[in-house]
Amino acid sequence: VSTNKISYFSNYSSHYVEILAPGSHKSDGGLLSTIANNRYAYYQGTSMASPVVAGVAALIVGQLRKQETTVTPSLVEQILLDSSPQDLTHSDKVKNSKKLNLQSIAQALSNHCY
């Protein structure tokens, strides 16, 4: 997601939220999602951001298994957080200022940097 702004309806906390993930875009109309009957629609909110993080976590698990690495929830969390770049624009809203970035996570996994 190319935008660097947090939606007005976002939940955030510099104490509890550990990573930013896209929950809206497309001129704030939302993220493209699959819906029933082979259709697509734009939706936004935590209900869109959470599946993005879950999907990236699933990709991490798949890659770790492919590499025959023992997978634990703490390792997946470590890779998510350690491989995501800081976004100092939102340092007051997110613990450690991390922003989900699949490209940097994929690169860390391919280089076995975890």
N, C-alpha and C positions, 0 to 999 in steps of 0.2 A: 504494500500500500504506500503510495507516494506522499500522501498528506502527512503532516507532522502535527496536526492538532488533535486535541482530545475533544470528543463530542460533549456537548453541554449536559447530556444525561448520564455521563460516565460515572461509575463508582471508582473512587481512588482513595488511597491513603499511603502516606510515606512510611507508615508503620506496618501495614498488613498486605498491601498489594505489591507483589514482587516483580511483575513484568507487564508491560503494556502490550496489548494485542489489538489488531484492527476489529472494530465493531461497527464502523460505519465508513462510508466513502461514497463514491459515485455522486459527487455533489451533495453529500449528506443524505442521499436517498437509500443508502445501505450497501451491503455486500451481496453479490449475486449468489443465490442459493438454489438448490434443487427443491422442487415441490412435487406434489402428487401429479400423476398422469403425464410424466415426462416433460414437465414444464420448469421454468425458472422464474424467480422473482427476487426483488431486492428487499432485504430486511436489515435491521440495525439493532444494536444494543448488546448487552452482555450475552444474550442468547446467540449472538453471532460470534463474539470474541472467544467465548469458551470453546466452541467446537474447533476454532482455528488452532488454539493451543493444544487441544486434545488430539487433533490430526497431526500436528508436528510431533507431539509426544509419541504417537503411534509410529510415525516414520522413524523416530529415534530407536524405539524398541525393535522394529524390523531390521534396521541396520546393525544394531548391536548383536542381535541373534545371528544375522548373516556373518558377522565377524566372530561368532562363537564366544561372545563376551557375556558373562553373567549379568542379567538385567535385574536391577532393583529400582523401586520407586525413587530412592534417594539419588541414584546415578542418573536417572532420567531428569530429575529436577536439577541436578548439578550441571548437566549438559545444556539444558534449556537456559539456565541463568548464566553460566560461565561463557557460553558461546554467543550470547546475545549482546550486542553493543550497548554502551550507555547512551542515553538520550538526555543530556543535561537540560534540555528545554523544559523537561517535566520533572526535574529533580525534587520539587516540592510535593509531587503527587504520587511518586512511585519509589518504593524502597530500592536503593542502589541504582535508580534511574535506568533500569533495563527495558529494552524494547525488542520484542520478538523479531527475529530475522532468520528466515529459513535458509537463506544462502550462507550465512556465517555458520549456522549449525551444521549444515551439510558439509561445509568445508572442514570443520572441526572433526566430524565423524570420519570423513575420508582420510584425514591425516592422523587419525587415532589420537587426537588431542583431547583427552578426557581423563 
